Amino acid sequence: MKPSEISGLEPSLSREAYWGDAFYARERDAIFWSQWFYVGRAEQWSDIGAYRVLDIAGESVIVVRAHEGLHAHLNFCRHRGCRLLRGEGVVRGSIRCPYHSWTYALDGRLLASPHVPNDAVPSKSRRLHAAAVAEWEGFVFVHLSPEPANALREQLGPIPARLARYPLAQLKAATSIAYEVAANWKVVLENYNECYHCAGVHPELCRVVPAFKREGGNELDWERGIPHRDGAWTFTSNGTSARAPFVSLSDDEKVRHKGELIYPNFMLSLGADHVAAFSLWPHGPASTTVRCDFLFDPAEIAKTTFDPNDVVEFWDLVNKQDWEICESVQAGMQSRAFDHGYYAPMEDASLDIRRYLASRVGEGNLR
């Protein structure tokens, strides 16, 4: 759409949606605690007993690998509610409460309750509260309901088909960076979902991908992928790399960049030789941790010449530019004079967050 054809602008979400504690509480219940939430790569739980304690919008969850696969449990003992584990590590055979030594199998079953006969414990309390775990192409998701109403595939929609030629399951993380961003999780997603800002915020990126700054990003075809400048084919400062492209890609995909947003907290950017996987961890209306895992072909990682820094340093530059502008947006919306903003026509993808929220928290709660 040309500027002369613009008849009006769509209103954005209200100030309350970005700053309100009550709105965030509704999101916790209807989204983060009721949808599949991306938590990391399966390789982070490679050994039996390997665990990570995760904060899913204020709910502490243990994800642990047992012999039969991954399990997730809410992180408290059924006896007195003590936290069972912290951080990450490996437990040997069982999970023991540090308070009174009640002990649980990796699958959550109560194994021992010292000085208390097992049959004295109510049957419904003889195991940890379970959450559901599912994997897609090496990416691990947790659902805080033990029996989710929808399968992970339903939430992923058409995305797996669009990315079928990327060898996602085989990739390994070479490095990761965690960022603390003073912005609402939706500000981060809305920013990811448009390139109207790219010309002003990302000059280095636009030198590699000039299409990002044309027409305010109005004509980008994300399903096909975005072309690099002539001679460039990946996200590095010069647009090239000594690494080989993934052999399974089409010729078109070997010179284009793709991006996918999987609500509520997963941003996936795919180059021909690497993938940047972003997980968002909201801590309140104005605080989000963003973790970025940089994934590469294991055959490339195994080479003595392997060096991911050309990708990592370029992404780190682009990421910090994004987080700085997101924090500026969040700060500006704190003004008592701010009621709502507007979406320009080239921000149609960002506008879609309204539809997603309406489907989860209700249309009447958006204004």
ROGU-763953 format. One record per residue: x, y, z of N, C-alpha, C in turn. Coordinates in steps of 0.2 Angstrom, whole numbers, plus 5000, padded with zeros to 4 digits. Layout:
XYZXYZXYZ/...
end
This chain:
500449945000500050005000500450065000/500350114995500750174995500450225000/500850275003500650315008500050355005/499950374999499350404996498750364997/498750304998498250254998497950245005/498350265010498150255017497550295019/497050265021496450305023496350315030/496750275034496650275042497150225045/497350235051497750195055497350155060/497550095061497250045066497550065073/497150075078497350085085497750025087/498250035091498649985094498249965101/498549925104498349905111498349965116/498049965121497950015126498650015130/498650075134499250075139499150025144/498550005146498449955151498749885149/498749875142498949805140499749805141/500049855141500849855142501049875149/500649905153500849925159500449905165/499849875164499349855169499549795172/499549795179499649735183499049685182/498449715182497849665181497849635174/498049675169498049645162498549585162/499149605165499649545165499449485168/499049495174498849435177498349395173/497949435169497549395164497949355159/498449385157498849355152499249295155/499449295161499749235164499249175164/498649195166498149135167497949115160/497849155155497549135149498049125143/498649145144499149135139499749085142/500149115146500749085148500649015152/500049015156499948955160499348915156/499148935150498648895147498848875139/499448895137499748875131500348845131/500548815125501248785125501748845125/502248835130502748885131503448855129/503848895125504448865122504948875128/505348825130505848825135506548815133/506748785127507448775126507548715121/508148705120508348645116508348585120/508148525117508248465120508948445122/509448465119510148455121510248485127/509948525130510048555137509848505142/509548455140509348395145509648335142/510248325141510548275137510648215141/510848215148510948165152510348145157/510348085158509748055163509848095170/509348125172509348165178509548235177/509748255171509848325170509148365171/509248425174508648465175508748535175/508248575173508248645173507648675177/507748715181507148755185507048815181/506348815178506148875174505648915177/505648975176505149025178504649045173/504049015173503549025167503049075170/503249135169502749195171502649185179/503149175183503049165190502849095193/502749045188502648975191503348945190/503648915195504248875195504148805193/504548785188504348725185505048685184/505048625186505648575185505548545178/506048545173506048505168506648455169/506548385169507048335170507048285165/507548255163507548195159507648135163/507148085162507148015164507347975159/507347905160507547855155507047855149/506447875151505847865146505747935142/506147985144506048055141506048105146/505748165144505748225148505048225152/505148255158504548265162504548335165/504048365166503948425169503548425176/503748455181503348455187503448525190/502848545193502848605197503348605203/503748655204504348645209504148655216/503748615219503648615226503448545229/503648535235503548465238502848465240/502548405240501848395242501748395249/502248395253502248385260502048455263/502548505262502448575265502548625260/502648615254502748665249503448685248/503948655250504648685250504848675242/505248725240505548715233506048655233/505948615228506348555228507048565225/507048605219507748615216507748685214/508448705212508548775210509048775204/509048825200509548825195509548765190/510048735188510148675184510648635186/510648575184511148525186510948455184/511148405188510948335187510848305194/510248275194510048235200510148155199/510448125204510548055203509948005206/509547985201509047945202508347965205/508448025209507748045212507848115214/507248145216507248215218507048215225/507548245229507448245237507248315239/506748325243506548385246507048405251/507348465251507848485256507648495263/506948495264506648515271506548445275/506148405273506048345277506248275273/506548285267506848225263506248185260/505648205259505248175255505548165248/505548105245505948095239505448075233/505548095227505148085221505548055216/505248005212505547985206505648035201/506048025196506048085190505448095187/504948045187504348045184503848075188/504048095195503548125199503248085205/503348025204503047975209503347985216/502947985222503247985228503647925230/504247925232504647865233504647855241/504747905244504947905251504647965255/504347945261504148005265504347985272/504947995274505247975281504747975287/504747925290504347915296503547925295/503347925289502647935287502447875282/502047825284501847775280501647805273/501847775268501647795261500847795260/500547745263499847745263499447795267/499847835271499547885275499447945271/499847955266499848015262499248005257/498848055256498248045252498448025245/498147985242498347955235498448015230/498048065230498148115225498748155226/499048155232499648185234500348145234/500248085231500848045231501248055224/501148105221501648125216501648205215/502148225212502148295211501648325206/501448385206501048415201501348415194/501048375189501348365183501148425178/501648445173501548485168501648445161/501348465156501548425150502148445146/502448405143503048415139502948395132/503248435127503148405120503748435116/503948405111504548425107504348435100/504648475096504648485089505248505087/505548455083506248465079506748495084/506748465090507248475095507148535100/506548565098506348625103505848595108/505948615114505548585119505048635122/504448615123503848655125503548625131/503348675136502948655142502248685142/501848645144501148665145500948655153/500748705157500648695164500048655165/499648635161499148585162499448515160/499248465164499548395163499248365157/498648395155498248365149497948425145/498448455141498248515137497648495133/497248555132496648545127496848545120/497448575118497648565111498348535111/498448505106499148475104499648525102/500248515103500748565101500748575094/500548525090500548535082499948585081/499448585085498948635083499148705084/499548715089499848785091500348805086/500748755083501248775078500948795071/500348765070499948775064500348755057/500448805052500748785046501548795046/501748815052502448835052502948775051/502848715054503248655052503248645044/502748645041502748635034503148685030/503148755032503548805029504248795030/504448765036505148755037505448685037/505048645033505248575032505948555030/506248595026506848585023507448605027/507348645033507848655038507948605042/508548585043508748525047508748535055/508148565057508148595064508248545069/508048485069508148435074508948415075/509348425070510048405070510448455073/510248515073510648575075510848575082/511448605083511648615090511848685092/511748705098511848775100512648775101/512948825098513648845099513748895104/513248935105513348985111512649015112/512549045118511849075119512049145123/511549185122511549255126510949265129/510949285135510249305138510249385139/509749415138509649485138509149505143/509249555147508649585152508449645148/507749645146507449695142506949725147/506949795148506449825152505849845147/505549795145504949805140504449755141/503849765140503349715139503449665134/503249605135503449545131503149565124/502549595124502149605117502549665113/502849705117503249755113503849725109/504149675112504649635109504449595103/503849565104503549525098503349575093/503049625094502749675089503349705085/503949715089504549745085504749685081/504749625083505049575079504649565072/503949575073503449565068503449615062/503849665063503849715057504549745056/504549775050505249805048505149875046/504649905048504549975047505050015051/505349985056505850015060506550005058/506649955053507349935051507749985048/507550025044507950075041508250125046/507950145051508150195056508550155062/508350095063508650065069509250015067/509249985061509649935060510049955053/510450005053510850015047511249965044/511649935049512149875047511749815044/511149805047510749745044510449765037/510249825036510049845030510549845024/511149855026511649845021511749775019/511549725023511649655021510949635017/510349665020509749645017509349715016/509549745010509249805008508449805008/508149745006507449745006507149765012/507449765018507149775025506949855025/507349895021507149965021506749995016/506549955011506149975005505449985007/505150035006504450045007504250035014/504650045019504550035026504449955027/504749915023504549845024503949815022/503549855018502849845016502749785011/503349765008503249715002503649655004/503849645010504249585012503749515012/504049465009503749405009504049355013/503849355020504149315025504149235023/503549215020503449145019504049115014/504149155009504649135004505349155007/505449205011506049225014506249295011/506749325014506949395012507649385008/507649415002508349404999508849455002/509449435002510049475004510249514998/510749564999511049594993511449554989/511549574983511949524978512649504982/512749444981513349414984513349404991/512749414995512649405002512149345003/512249305008511749255009511649235016/511949265021511849255028511849315032/511649305038511749365043512449365046/512849405043513549425046513649495043/514149525046514349595044514449605036/514749545033514849555026514349505022/513849475025513349435022513649365019/514249345021514449285019514749245025/514949185024515249145029515649085026/516149065030516549005027516148945028/515648945032515148885033514748865027/514648805026514148785021513448795022/513048815017512348815019512048745020/511548745024511148675025511048645018/511248585017511148545011510448535009/510048525014509348515012508948565010/509148635010508748685008508648695000/508148724998508048734991508548794989/508648794983509148854980508948924982/508248934983507948994985508149004992/508048954996508148965003508848975005/509348955001510048965002510249035001/509849074999510049144998509549195001/509049165005508549205008508549195016/508249245020508149235027507449235029/507249185033506549175035506549195043/505949215044505749225051505049195053/504949165059504349145061504249165068/503649185070503449195077502949145079/503049115084502649055087502349085094/501749105094501549135100501449075106/501649095112501749165114502449185115/502949145115503549175117504149145113/504049125106504549095103504649135096/505249165095505449195089506049155086/505949135079506349095076506649125069/507249145069507549175063508049125060/507949115053508249055050508649085044/509349075044509749085039509949025035/510349025030510548965026511048925030/511448955035511948915038511848915046/511348945049511248955056510548965057/510348955063509648975066509749015072/509449065073509349105080508749095083/508749055089508049045092508049085098/507449125098507349175104506749145108/506949145115506349125120506249185124/505649205125505449265129505149235136/505449265141505249245148504949315152/504349325152504049385155504049375162/504249435166504249435173503749485176/503349515172502949565174502749615168/502349665169502149705163502749745160/503249755163503849795160504549765160/504549695161505149665161505149595158/505649585153505649515150506349495149/506549435150507149405148507149375141/507549395137507649365130508249325130/508149255129508749215128508749195120/509349205118509549185110510049135110/509849075107510249015106510449015098/511049015097511349015090511448935088/511148915083511148845081511448835075/511948785075512348765069512348695067/512548675061512548605059513148575063/513048515067513548485071514148475067/514148455060514748445056515148505055/514848565055515248625055515548645062/515148625067515448635074516048595075/516048535072516548485073517248505070/517248555065517848575062518248615066/518948605066519348645070519348715068/519148735062519148805060518448835062/517948805065517348825067517348885072/517048945070517049005074516349035072/515949035077515249065077515249145077/515749175079515749245081515549285075/515649275069515349315064514649325064/514249265066513549265067513349295074/513649275079513549295086513649375086/514149405084514349475085513849515081/513649495075513149525071512449525074/512249465076511549465079511549505086/512149505090512149535096512049615095/512349635090512249705088511549725086/511249685082510549695080510049685086/510249635090509749625096509849685100/510349705102510449765107510149825104/510149835097509749895094509049885095/508749825094508049805095507849815103/508249795107508049795114508049875117/508549915114508549985116507950015114/507750005107507150035105506550015108/506449945110505949925114505849955120/506449965124506349995130506150065130/506350105124506150165123505350175122/505150125118504350125117504050105124/504250065128503950045134503950105139/504550145139504550205143504050255141/504050265134503650315132502850305134/502650245133501950225135501750225142/502250245146502150255153501850325155/501850365150501550435151500850425152/500550475157499850475158499450495153/499850535148499450555142499350505136/499750445137499750395132499050355133/498650345128498050305129498150245124/498350255118498550205113498950235108/499250195104499650215098499250195092/499650185086499350165080499750115076/499450065072499850025068499850055061/500350065058500350085050500250015046/500050025040499849975036500349915035/501049945035501549895035501649855041/501249875046501349835053500749785054/500549755048499949715049500149655053/500749625053500949575057500949585064/501149645066501149675073500349675075/499949705071499249715072498949645074/499249585071498949525073498949505080/499449535084499449525091498749535094/498449585092497749605095497249545094/497349515088496849455087497049395091/497749385092497949335096497749345104/497849405106497649425113496849415114/496449445109495749435109495549365110/495849315106495649245107495849215113/496249245117496449215123496149255129/496149325130495949355135495249395134/495049385128494349415126494449485124/494049495118494049565115493849625120/493449605124493249665129493749685134/494249645134494849665139495449705135/495349715129495849745125495849825126/495349855128495249925128495149945135/
end
